[in-house]
Amino acid sequence: MRILFLLVAVLFFLFQAAPAYSQEAADTLACRQNRASCSFVPCSAPLVDVGTCRGGKLRCCKW
């Protein structure tokens, strides 16, 4: 019975952080829906910068 209580407490803790992660991933999802890719470096010549990914940490590049 103690294990079940511990499992419920851990699951509650994990799901509590889920909304913050989904807000950060919103720009990443929008980038993927535009058929673009996320890049650590600025977009090079054949690619065009169309936004950001991972909450502004990465660049969203499209052909």
CHARMM-style PDB file with segment names, atoms N, HN, CA, C and O in Angstrom:
ATOM      1  N   MET     1       0.817  -1.189   0.000  1.00  0.00      PROA
ATOM      2  CA  MET     1       0.000   0.000   0.000  1.00  0.00      PROA
ATOM      3  C   MET     1       0.864   1.259   0.000  1.00  0.00      PROA
ATOM      4  O   MET     1       0.496   2.260  -0.613  1.00  0.00      PROA
ATOM      5  N   ARG     2       1.995   1.218   0.673  1.00  0.00      PROA
ATOM      6  HN  ARG     2       2.294   0.404   1.171  1.00  0.00      PROA
ATOM      7  CA  ARG     2       2.888   2.380   0.694  1.00  0.00      PROA
ATOM      8  C   ARG     2       3.466   2.660  -0.688  1.00  0.00      PROA
ATOM      9  O   ARG     2       3.667   3.815  -1.065  1.00  0.00      PROA
ATOM     10  N   ILE     3       3.729   1.594  -1.439  1.00  0.00      PROA
ATOM     11  HN  ILE     3       3.566   0.656  -1.134  1.00  0.00      PROA
ATOM     12  CA  ILE     3       4.285   1.765  -2.780  1.00  0.00      PROA
ATOM     13  C   ILE     3       3.271   2.459  -3.680  1.00  0.00      PROA
ATOM     14  O   ILE     3       3.646   3.306  -4.491  1.00  0.00      PROA
ATOM     15  N   LEU     4       2.017   2.120  -3.553  1.00  0.00      PROA
ATOM     16  HN  LEU     4       1.713   1.432  -2.895  1.00  0.00      PROA
ATOM     17  CA  LEU     4       0.977   2.763  -4.347  1.00  0.00      PROA
ATOM     18  C   LEU     4       0.887   4.247  -4.025  1.00  0.00      PROA
ATOM     19  O   LEU     4       0.744   5.065  -4.934  1.00  0.00      PROA
ATOM     20  N   PHE     5       0.968   4.607  -2.755  1.00  0.00      PROA
ATOM     21  HN  PHE     5       1.085   3.943  -2.017  1.00  0.00      PROA
ATOM     22  CA  PHE     5       0.947   6.013  -2.355  1.00  0.00      PROA
ATOM     23  C   PHE     5       2.151   6.757  -2.936  1.00  0.00      PROA
ATOM     24  O   PHE     5       2.011   7.880  -3.420  1.00  0.00      PROA
ATOM     25  N   LEU     6       3.318   6.141  -2.890  1.00  0.00      PROA
ATOM     26  HN  LEU     6       3.431   5.228  -2.496  1.00  0.00      PROA
ATOM     27  CA  LEU     6       4.528   6.745  -3.434  1.00  0.00      PROA
ATOM     28  C   LEU     6       4.420   6.918  -4.947  1.00  0.00      PROA
ATOM     29  O   LEU     6       4.826   7.948  -5.485  1.00  0.00      PROA
ATOM     30  N   LEU     7       3.881   5.928  -5.626  1.00  0.00      PROA
ATOM     31  HN  LEU     7       3.551   5.091  -5.189  1.00  0.00      PROA
ATOM     32  CA  LEU     7       3.700   6.007  -7.071  1.00  0.00      PROA
ATOM     33  C   LEU     7       2.752   7.141  -7.450  1.00  0.00      PROA
ATOM     34  O   LEU     7       3.028   7.877  -8.398  1.00  0.00      PROA
ATOM     35  N   VAL     8       1.663   7.295  -6.746  1.00  0.00      PROA
ATOM     36  HN  VAL     8       1.438   6.697  -5.976  1.00  0.00      PROA
ATOM     37  CA  VAL     8       0.721   8.378  -7.017  1.00  0.00      PROA
ATOM     38  C   VAL     8       1.384   9.730  -6.772  1.00  0.00      PROA
ATOM     39  O   VAL     8       1.173  10.662  -7.549  1.00  0.00      PROA
ATOM     40  N   ALA     9       2.163   9.856  -5.731  1.00  0.00      PROA
ATOM     41  HN  ALA     9       2.334   9.099  -5.100  1.00  0.00      PROA
ATOM     42  CA  ALA     9       2.864  11.108  -5.441  1.00  0.00      PROA
ATOM     43  C   ALA     9       3.872  11.450  -6.539  1.00  0.00      PROA
ATOM     44  O   ALA     9       3.981  12.610  -6.939  1.00  0.00      PROA
ATOM     45  N   VAL    10       4.601  10.461  -7.023  1.00  0.00      PROA
ATOM     46  HN  VAL    10       4.513   9.519  -6.699  1.00  0.00      PROA
ATOM     47  CA  VAL    10       5.585  10.696  -8.088  1.00  0.00      PROA
ATOM     48  C   VAL    10       4.887  11.081  -9.384  1.00  0.00      PROA
ATOM     49  O   VAL    10       5.332  12.001 -10.071  1.00  0.00      PROA
ATOM     50  N   LEU    11       3.808  10.399  -9.731  1.00  0.00      PROA
ATOM     51  HN  LEU    11       3.446   9.652  -9.173  1.00  0.00      PROA
ATOM     52  CA  LEU    11       3.071  10.744 -10.938  1.00  0.00      PROA
ATOM     53  C   LEU    11       2.486  12.152 -10.867  1.00  0.00      PROA
ATOM     54  O   LEU    11       2.502  12.882 -11.858  1.00  0.00      PROA
ATOM     55  N   PHE    12       1.979  12.530  -9.719  1.00  0.00      PROA
ATOM     56  HN  PHE    12       1.966  11.938  -8.914  1.00  0.00      PROA
ATOM     57  CA  PHE    12       1.455  13.881  -9.545  1.00  0.00      PROA
ATOM     58  C   PHE    12       2.568  14.910  -9.755  1.00  0.00      PROA
ATOM     59  O   PHE    12       2.349  15.937 -10.398  1.00  0.00      PROA
ATOM     60  N   PHE    13       3.732  14.647  -9.228  1.00  0.00      PROA
ATOM     61  HN  PHE    13       3.911  13.814  -8.706  1.00  0.00      PROA
ATOM     62  CA  PHE    13       4.864  15.561  -9.375  1.00  0.00      PROA
ATOM     63  C   PHE    13       5.283  15.684 -10.836  1.00  0.00      PROA
ATOM     64  O   PHE    13       5.587  16.783 -11.299  1.00  0.00      PROA
ATOM     65  N   LEU    14       5.303  14.569 -11.567  1.00  0.00      PROA
ATOM     66  HN  LEU    14       5.055  13.676 -11.191  1.00  0.00      PROA
ATOM     67  CA  LEU    14       5.705  14.600 -12.970  1.00  0.00      PROA
ATOM     68  C   LEU    14       4.702  15.342 -13.839  1.00  0.00      PROA
ATOM     69  O   LEU    14       5.096  16.123 -14.706  1.00  0.00      PROA
ATOM     70  N   PHE    15       3.425  15.113 -13.623  1.00  0.00      PROA
ATOM     71  HN  PHE    15       3.105  14.479 -12.919  1.00  0.00      PROA
ATOM     72  CA  PHE    15       2.415  15.771 -14.438  1.00  0.00      PROA
ATOM     73  C   PHE    15       2.241  17.241 -14.088  1.00  0.00      PROA
ATOM     74  O   PHE    15       1.671  17.994 -14.878  1.00  0.00      PROA
ATOM     75  N   GLN    16       2.707  17.657 -12.952  1.00  0.00      PROA
ATOM     76  HN  GLN    16       3.170  17.045 -12.310  1.00  0.00      PROA
ATOM     77  CA  GLN    16       2.618  19.052 -12.563  1.00  0.00      PROA
ATOM     78  C   GLN    16       3.510  19.913 -13.449  1.00  0.00      PROA
ATOM     79  O   GLN    16       3.175  21.071 -13.698  1.00  0.00      PROA
ATOM     80  N   ALA    17       4.622  19.394 -13.926  1.00  0.00      PROA
ATOM     81  HN  ALA    17       4.894  18.453 -13.724  1.00  0.00      PROA
ATOM     82  CA  ALA    17       5.548  20.147 -14.757  1.00  0.00      PROA
ATOM     83  C   ALA    17       5.169  20.117 -16.231  1.00  0.00      PROA
ATOM     84  O   ALA    17       5.769  20.852 -17.016  1.00  0.00      PROA
ATOM     85  N   ALA    18       4.216  19.314 -16.639  1.00  0.00      PROA
ATOM     86  HN  ALA    18       3.729  18.716 -16.002  1.00  0.00      PROA
ATOM     87  CA  ALA    18       3.868  19.147 -18.047  1.00  0.00      PROA
ATOM     88  C   ALA    18       3.390  20.434 -18.722  1.00  0.00      PROA
ATOM     89  O   ALA    18       3.813  20.671 -19.854  1.00  0.00      PROA
ATOM     90  N   PRO    19       2.544  21.287 -18.130  1.00  0.00      PROA
ATOM     91  CA  PRO    19       2.104  22.489 -18.828  1.00  0.00      PROA
ATOM     92  C   PRO    19       3.236  23.447 -19.172  1.00  0.00      PROA
ATOM     93  O   PRO    19       3.189  24.072 -20.232  1.00  0.00      PROA
ATOM     94  N   ALA    20       4.225  23.586 -18.347  1.00  0.00      PROA
ATOM     95  HN  ALA    20       4.263  23.079 -17.486  1.00  0.00      PROA
ATOM     96  CA  ALA    20       5.343  24.475 -18.638  1.00  0.00      PROA
ATOM     97  C   ALA    20       6.120  23.972 -19.835  1.00  0.00      PROA
ATOM     98  O   ALA    20       6.563  24.772 -20.659  1.00  0.00      PROA
ATOM     99  N   TYR    21       6.296  22.664 -19.952  1.00  0.00      PROA
ATOM    100  HN  TYR    21       5.936  22.014 -19.283  1.00  0.00      PROA
ATOM    101  CA  TYR    21       7.015  22.106 -21.088  1.00  0.00      PROA
ATOM    102  C   TYR    21       6.229  22.304 -22.376  1.00  0.00      PROA
ATOM    103  O   TYR    21       6.822  22.600 -23.413  1.00  0.00      PROA
ATOM    104  N   SER    22       4.926  22.149 -22.335  1.00  0.00      PROA
ATOM    105  HN  SER    22       4.444  21.909 -21.492  1.00  0.00      PROA
ATOM    106  CA  SER    22       4.135  22.286 -23.547  1.00  0.00      PROA
ATOM    107  C   SER    22       4.122  23.734 -24.037  1.00  0.00      PROA
ATOM    108  O   SER    22       4.032  23.965 -25.243  1.00  0.00      PROA
ATOM    109  N   GLN    23       4.209  24.704 -23.145  1.00  0.00      PROA
ATOM    110  HN  GLN    23       4.282  24.517 -22.166  1.00  0.00      PROA
ATOM    111  CA  GLN    23       4.272  26.092 -23.576  1.00  0.00      PROA
ATOM    112  C   GLN    23       5.596  26.387 -24.261  1.00  0.00      PROA
ATOM    113  O   GLN    23       5.635  27.143 -25.232  1.00  0.00      PROA
ATOM    114  N   GLU    24       6.669  25.808 -23.773  1.00  0.00      PROA
ATOM    115  HN  GLU    24       6.637  25.194 -22.985  1.00  0.00      PROA
ATOM    116  CA  GLU    24       7.961  26.035 -24.393  1.00  0.00      PROA
ATOM    117  C   GLU    24       8.031  25.388 -25.764  1.00  0.00      PROA
ATOM    118  O   GLU    24       8.692  25.907 -26.663  1.00  0.00      PROA
ATOM    119  N   ALA    25       7.363  24.269 -25.930  1.00  0.00      PROA
ATOM    120  HN  ALA    25       6.826  23.847 -25.199  1.00  0.00      PROA
ATOM    121  CA  ALA    25       7.424  23.534 -27.185  1.00  0.00      PROA
ATOM    122  C   ALA    25       6.463  24.097 -28.237  1.00  0.00      PROA
ATOM    123  O   ALA    25       6.438  23.594 -29.360  1.00  0.00      PROA
ATOM    124  N   ALA    26       5.684  25.109 -27.913  1.00  0.00      PROA
ATOM    125  HN  ALA    26       5.704  25.518 -27.000  1.00  0.00      PROA
ATOM    126  CA  ALA    26       4.710  25.648 -28.860  1.00  0.00      PROA
ATOM    127  C   ALA    26       5.394  26.207 -30.103  1.00  0.00      PROA
ATOM    128  O   ALA    26       4.930  25.965 -31.217  1.00  0.00      PROA
ATOM    129  N   ASP    27       6.491  26.951 -29.935  1.00  0.00      PROA
ATOM    130  HN  ASP    27       6.868  27.148 -29.030  1.00  0.00      PROA
ATOM    131  CA  ASP    27       7.178  27.490 -31.106  1.00  0.00      PROA
ATOM    132  C   ASP    27       7.870  26.388 -31.900  1.00  0.00      PROA
ATOM    133  O   ASP    27       7.977  26.480 -33.123  1.00  0.00      PROA
ATOM    134  N   THR    28       8.338  25.352 -31.218  1.00  0.00      PROA
ATOM    135  HN  THR    28       8.250  25.278 -30.225  1.00  0.00      PROA
ATOM    136  CA  THR    28       8.941  24.212 -31.910  1.00  0.00      PROA
ATOM    137  C   THR    28       7.904  23.486 -32.751  1.00  0.00      PROA
ATOM    138  O   THR    28       8.185  23.096 -33.884  1.00  0.00      PROA
ATOM    139  N   LEU    29       6.711  23.304 -32.205  1.00  0.00      PROA
ATOM    140  HN  LEU    29       6.483  23.621 -31.284  1.00  0.00      PROA
ATOM    141  CA  LEU    29       5.629  22.670 -32.946  1.00  0.00      PROA
ATOM    142  C   LEU    29       5.235  23.507 -34.160  1.00  0.00      PROA
ATOM    143  O   LEU    29       4.996  22.960 -35.237  1.00  0.00      PROA
ATOM    144  N   ALA    30       5.164  24.826 -33.997  1.00  0.00      PROA
ATOM    145  HN  ALA    30       5.358  25.270 -33.123  1.00  0.00      PROA
ATOM    146  CA  ALA    30       4.830  25.709 -35.115  1.00  0.00      PROA
ATOM    147  C   ALA    30       5.900  25.631 -36.201  1.00  0.00      PROA
ATOM    148  O   ALA    30       5.582  25.678 -37.389  1.00  0.00      PROA
ATOM    149  N   CYS    31       7.150  25.513 -35.804  1.00  0.00      PROA
ATOM    150  HN  CYS    31       7.408  25.475 -34.838  1.00  0.00      PROA
ATOM    151  CA  CYS    31       8.241  25.380 -36.774  1.00  0.00      PROA
ATOM    152  C   CYS    31       8.087  24.088 -37.574  1.00  0.00      PROA
ATOM    153  O   CYS    31       8.227  24.093 -38.797  1.00  0.00      PROA
ATOM    154  N   ARG    32       7.799  22.989 -36.888  1.00  0.00      PROA
ATOM    155  HN  ARG    32       7.685  22.986 -35.895  1.00  0.00      PROA
ATOM    156  CA  ARG    32       7.631  21.703 -37.570  1.00  0.00      PROA
ATOM    157  C   ARG    32       6.412  21.724 -38.495  1.00  0.00      PROA
ATOM    158  O   ARG    32       6.439  21.109 -39.561  1.00  0.00      PROA
ATOM    159  N   GLN    33       5.352  22.418 -38.104  1.00  0.00      PROA
ATOM    160  HN  GLN    33       5.330  22.918 -37.239  1.00  0.00      PROA
ATOM    161  CA  GLN    33       4.154  22.484 -38.937  1.00  0.00      PROA
ATOM    162  C   GLN    33       4.409  23.301 -40.206  1.00  0.00      PROA
ATOM    163  O   GLN    33       3.742  23.096 -41.220  1.00  0.00      PROA
ATOM    164  N   ASN    34       5.370  24.223 -40.152  1.00  0.00      PROA
ATOM    165  HN  ASN    34       5.912  24.389 -39.328  1.00  0.00      PROA
ATOM    166  CA  ASN    34       5.759  24.996 -41.339  1.00  0.00      PROA
ATOM    167  C   ASN    34       6.745  24.235 -42.213  1.00  0.00      PROA
ATOM    168  O   ASN    34       7.293  24.787 -43.167  1.00  0.00      PROA
ATOM    169  N   ARG    35       6.969  22.967 -41.885  1.00  0.00      PROA
ATOM    170  HN  ARG    35       6.524  22.519 -41.110  1.00  0.00      PROA
ATOM    171  CA  ARG    35       7.915  22.104 -42.605  1.00  0.00      PROA
ATOM    172  C   ARG    35       9.320  22.696 -42.604  1.00  0.00      PROA
ATOM    173  O   ARG    35      10.020  22.692 -43.616  1.00  0.00      PROA
ATOM    174  N   ALA    36       9.705  23.198 -41.451  1.00  0.00      PROA
ATOM    175  HN  ALA    36       9.137  23.201 -40.628  1.00  0.00      PROA
ATOM    176  CA  ALA    36      11.044  23.748 -41.255  1.00  0.00      PROA
ATOM    177  C   ALA    36      11.767  22.889 -40.223  1.00  0.00      PROA
ATOM    178  O   ALA    36      11.198  21.938 -39.687  1.00  0.00      PROA
ATOM    179  N   SER    37      13.019  23.231 -39.949  1.00  0.00      PROA
ATOM    180  HN  SER    37      13.481  24.004 -40.384  1.00  0.00      PROA
ATOM    181  CA  SER    37      13.795  22.465 -38.979  1.00  0.00      PROA
ATOM    182  C   SER    37      14.469  23.404 -37.992  1.00  0.00      PROA
ATOM    183  O   SER    37      14.749  24.560 -38.310  1.00  0.00      PROA
ATOM    184  N   CYS    38      14.725  22.901 -36.801  1.00  0.00      PROA
ATOM    185  HN  CYS    38      14.498  21.962 -36.543  1.00  0.00      PROA
ATOM    186  CA  CYS    38      15.385  23.672 -35.755  1.00  0.00      PROA
ATOM    187  C   CYS    38      16.899  23.521 -35.886  1.00  0.00      PROA
ATOM    188  O   CYS    38      17.399  22.434 -36.175  1.00  0.00      PROA
ATOM    189  N   SER    39      17.623  24.619 -35.670  1.00  0.00      PROA
ATOM    190  HN  SER    39      17.217  25.502 -35.434  1.00  0.00      PROA
ATOM    191  CA  SER    39      19.070  24.605 -35.833  1.00  0.00      PROA
ATOM    192  C   SER    39      19.737  25.342 -34.680  1.00  0.00      PROA
ATOM    193  O   SER    39      19.217  26.337 -34.177  1.00  0.00      PROA
ATOM    194  N   PHE    40      20.910  24.831 -34.265  1.00  0.00      PROA
ATOM    195  HN  PHE    40      21.333  24.022 -34.674  1.00  0.00      PROA
ATOM    196  CA  PHE    40      21.675  25.484 -33.204  1.00  0.00      PROA
ATOM    197  C   PHE    40      22.392  26.733 -33.714  1.00  0.00      PROA
ATOM    198  O   PHE    40      22.616  27.678 -32.958  1.00  0.00      PROA
ATOM    199  N   VAL    41      22.748  26.734 -34.987  1.00  0.00      PROA
ATOM    200  HN  VAL    41      22.566  25.966 -35.602  1.00  0.00      PROA
ATOM    201  CA  VAL    41      23.500  27.844 -35.593  1.00  0.00      PROA
ATOM    202  C   VAL    41      22.565  28.676 -36.453  1.00  0.00      PROA
ATOM    203  O   VAL    41      21.497  28.191 -36.828  1.00  0.00      PROA
ATOM    204  N   PRO    42      22.928  29.917 -36.781  1.00  0.00      PROA
ATOM    205  CA  PRO    42      22.090  30.719 -37.677  1.00  0.00      PROA
ATOM    206  C   PRO    42      21.911  30.034 -39.031  1.00  0.00      PROA
ATOM    207  O   PRO    42      22.776  29.275 -39.468  1.00  0.00      PROA
ATOM    208  N   CYS    43      20.806  30.301 -39.679  1.00  0.00      PROA
ATOM    209  HN  CYS    43      20.104  30.918 -39.324  1.00  0.00      PROA
ATOM    210  CA  CYS    43      20.493  29.656 -40.953  1.00  0.00      PROA
ATOM    211  C   CYS    43      21.489  30.092 -42.028  1.00  0.00      PROA
ATOM    212  O   CYS    43      21.806  31.275 -42.144  1.00  0.00      PROA
ATOM    213  N   SER    44      21.980  29.127 -42.812  1.00  0.00      PROA
ATOM    214  HN  SER    44      21.722  28.165 -42.718  1.00  0.00      PROA
ATOM    215  CA  SER    44      22.945  29.432 -43.869  1.00  0.00      PROA
ATOM    216  C   SER    44      22.224  29.845 -45.153  1.00  0.00      PROA
ATOM    217  O   SER    44      20.995  29.905 -45.184  1.00  0.00      PROA
ATOM    218  N   ALA    45      22.987  30.128 -46.210  1.00  0.00      PROA
ATOM    219  HN  ALA    45      23.986  30.080 -46.185  1.00  0.00      PROA
ATOM    220  CA  ALA    45      22.503  30.750 -47.448  1.00  0.00      PROA
ATOM    221  C   ALA    45      21.255  30.113 -48.071  1.00  0.00      PROA
ATOM    222  O   ALA    45      20.304  30.853 -48.323  1.00  0.00      PROA
ATOM    223  N   PRO    46      21.179  28.822 -48.335  1.00  0.00      PROA
ATOM    224  CA  PRO    46      19.953  28.345 -48.992  1.00  0.00      PROA
ATOM    225  C   PRO    46      18.746  28.302 -48.053  1.00  0.00      PROA
ATOM    226  O   PRO    46      17.611  28.189 -48.516  1.00  0.00      PROA
ATOM    227  N   LEU    47      18.974  28.392 -46.754  1.00  0.00      PROA
ATOM    228  HN  LEU    47      19.896  28.485 -46.378  1.00  0.00      PROA
ATOM    229  CA  LEU    47      17.890  28.347 -45.787  1.00  0.00      PROA
ATOM    230  C   LEU    47      17.491  29.752 -45.353  1.00  0.00      PROA
ATOM    231  O   LEU    47      18.312  30.668 -45.341  1.00  0.00      PROA
ATOM    232  N   VAL    48      16.225  29.907 -44.999  1.00  0.00      PROA
ATOM    233  HN  VAL    48      15.557  29.162 -45.008  1.00  0.00      PROA
ATOM    234  CA  VAL    48      15.700  31.201 -44.553  1.00  0.00      PROA
ATOM    235  C   VAL    48      15.262  31.078 -43.099  1.00  0.00      PROA
ATOM    236  O   VAL    48      14.638  30.088 -42.716  1.00  0.00      PROA
ATOM    237  N   ASP    49      15.586  32.075 -42.299  1.00  0.00      PROA
ATOM    238  HN  ASP    49      16.093  32.879 -42.610  1.00  0.00      PROA
ATOM    239  CA  ASP    49      15.185  32.100 -40.891  1.00  0.00      PROA
ATOM    240  C   ASP    49      13.712  32.493 -40.809  1.00  0.00      PROA
ATOM    241  O   ASP    49      13.331  33.587 -41.225  1.00  0.00      PROA
ATOM    242  N   VAL    50      12.876  31.584 -40.264  1.00  0.00      PROA
ATOM    243  HN  VAL    50      13.185  30.695 -39.926  1.00  0.00      PROA
ATOM    244  CA  VAL    50      11.437  31.850 -40.196  1.00  0.00      PROA
ATOM    245  C   VAL    50      10.904  31.924 -38.771  1.00  0.00      PROA
ATOM    246  O   VAL    50       9.699  32.077 -38.572  1.00  0.00      PROA
ATOM    247  N   GLY    51      11.778  31.818 -37.781  1.00  0.00      PROA
ATOM    248  HN  GLY    51      12.757  31.694 -37.942  1.00  0.00      PROA
ATOM    249  CA  GLY    51      11.319  31.894 -36.402  1.00  0.00      PROA
ATOM    250  C   GLY    51      12.293  31.260 -35.434  1.00  0.00      PROA
ATOM    251  O   GLY    51      13.489  31.153 -35.707  1.00  0.00      PROA
ATOM    252  N   THR    52      11.752  30.832 -34.277  1.00  0.00      PROA
ATOM    253  HN  THR    52      10.780  30.919 -34.055  1.00  0.00      PROA
ATOM    254  CA  THR    52      12.580  30.238 -33.240  1.00  0.00      PROA
ATOM    255  C   THR    52      12.024  28.885 -32.817  1.00  0.00      PROA
ATOM    256  O   THR    52      10.899  28.519 -33.155  1.00  0.00      PROA
ATOM    257  N   CYS    53      12.845  28.153 -32.067  1.00  0.00      PROA
ATOM    258  HN  CYS    53      13.760  28.450 -31.793  1.00  0.00      PROA
ATOM    259  CA  CYS    53      12.457  26.861 -31.493  1.00  0.00      PROA
ATOM    260  C   CYS    53      12.916  26.822 -30.044  1.00  0.00      PROA
ATOM    261  O   CYS    53      13.799  27.579 -29.641  1.00  0.00      PROA
ATOM    262  N   ARG    54      12.309  25.933 -29.265  1.00  0.00      PROA
ATOM    263  HN  ARG    54      11.591  25.318 -29.593  1.00  0.00      PROA
ATOM    264  CA  ARG    54      12.696  25.719 -27.870  1.00  0.00      PROA
ATOM    265  C   ARG    54      12.693  27.008 -27.060  1.00  0.00      PROA
ATOM    266  O   ARG    54      13.637  27.284 -26.321  1.00  0.00      PROA
ATOM    267  N   GLY    55      11.652  27.781 -27.197  1.00  0.00      PROA
ATOM    268  HN  GLY    55      10.884  27.556 -27.798  1.00  0.00      PROA
ATOM    269  CA  GLY    55      11.512  28.997 -26.405  1.00  0.00      PROA
ATOM    270  C   GLY    55      12.509  30.077 -26.782  1.00  0.00      PROA
ATOM    271  O   GLY    55      12.909  30.870 -25.929  1.00  0.00      PROA
ATOM    272  N   GLY    56      12.919  30.124 -28.046  1.00  0.00      PROA
ATOM    273  HN  GLY    56      12.594  29.481 -28.739  1.00  0.00      PROA
ATOM    274  CA  GLY    56      13.843  31.156 -28.515  1.00  0.00      PROA
ATOM    275  C   GLY    56      15.303  30.759 -28.434  1.00  0.00      PROA
ATOM    276  O   GLY    56      16.166  31.574 -28.758  1.00  0.00      PROA
ATOM    277  N   LYS    57      15.615  29.550 -28.018  1.00  0.00      PROA
ATOM    278  HN  LYS    57      14.914  28.888 -27.754  1.00  0.00      PROA
ATOM    279  CA  LYS    57      17.002  29.122 -27.886  1.00  0.00      PROA
ATOM    280  C   LYS    57      17.605  28.661 -29.205  1.00  0.00      PROA
ATOM    281  O   LYS    57      18.817  28.756 -29.400  1.00  0.00      PROA
ATOM    282  N   LEU    58      16.763  28.158 -30.119  1.00  0.00      PROA
ATOM    283  HN  LEU    58      15.778  28.080 -29.961  1.00  0.00      PROA
ATOM    284  CA  LEU    58      17.226  27.671 -31.424  1.00  0.00      PROA
ATOM    285  C   LEU    58      16.571  28.476 -32.528  1.00  0.00      PROA
ATOM    286  O   LEU    58      15.582  29.172 -32.296  1.00  0.00      PROA
ATOM    287  N   ARG    59      17.127  28.381 -33.741  1.00  0.00      PROA
ATOM    288  HN  ARG    59      17.930  27.815 -33.929  1.00  0.00      PROA
ATOM    289  CA  ARG    59      16.576  29.063 -34.908  1.00  0.00      PROA
ATOM    290  C   ARG    59      15.735  28.080 -35.715  1.00  0.00      PROA
ATOM    291  O   ARG    59      16.047  26.890 -35.765  1.00  0.00      PROA
ATOM    292  N   CYS    60      14.682  28.567 -36.342  1.00  0.00      PROA
ATOM    293  HN  CYS    60      14.429  29.533 -36.302  1.00  0.00      PROA
ATOM    294  CA  CYS    60      13.821  27.766 -37.202  1.00  0.00      PROA
ATOM    295  C   CYS    60      14.162  28.121 -38.649  1.00  0.00      PROA
ATOM    296  O   CYS    60      13.958  29.258 -39.076  1.00  0.00      PROA
ATOM    297  N   CYS    61      14.679  27.153 -39.402  1.00  0.00      PROA
ATOM    298  HN  CYS    61      14.845  26.229 -39.056  1.00  0.00      PROA
ATOM    299  CA  CYS    61      15.146  27.393 -40.763  1.00  0.00      PROA
ATOM    300  C   CYS    61      14.292  26.612 -41.762  1.00  0.00      PROA
ATOM    301  O   CYS    61      13.902  25.471 -41.514  1.00  0.00      PROA
ATOM    302  N   LYS    62      14.012  27.260 -42.903  1.00  0.00      PROA
ATOM    303  HN  LYS    62      14.328  28.187 -43.104  1.00  0.00      PROA
ATOM    304  CA  LYS    62      13.183  26.643 -43.938  1.00  0.00      PROA
ATOM    305  C   LYS    62      13.849  26.829 -45.286  1.00  0.00      PROA
ATOM    306  O   LYS    62      14.516  27.835 -45.523  1.00  0.00      PROA
ATOM    307  N   TRP    63      13.665  25.845 -46.182  1.00  0.00      PROA
ATOM    308  HN  TRP    63      13.123  25.027 -45.989  1.00  0.00      PROA
ATOM    309  CA  TRP    63      14.216  25.940 -47.537  1.00  0.00      PROA
ATOM    310  C   TRP    63      13.520  27.003 -48.304  1.00  0.00      PROA
ATOM    311  OT1 TRP    63      13.843  27.236 -49.469  1.00  0.00      PROA
TER     312      TRP     63
END
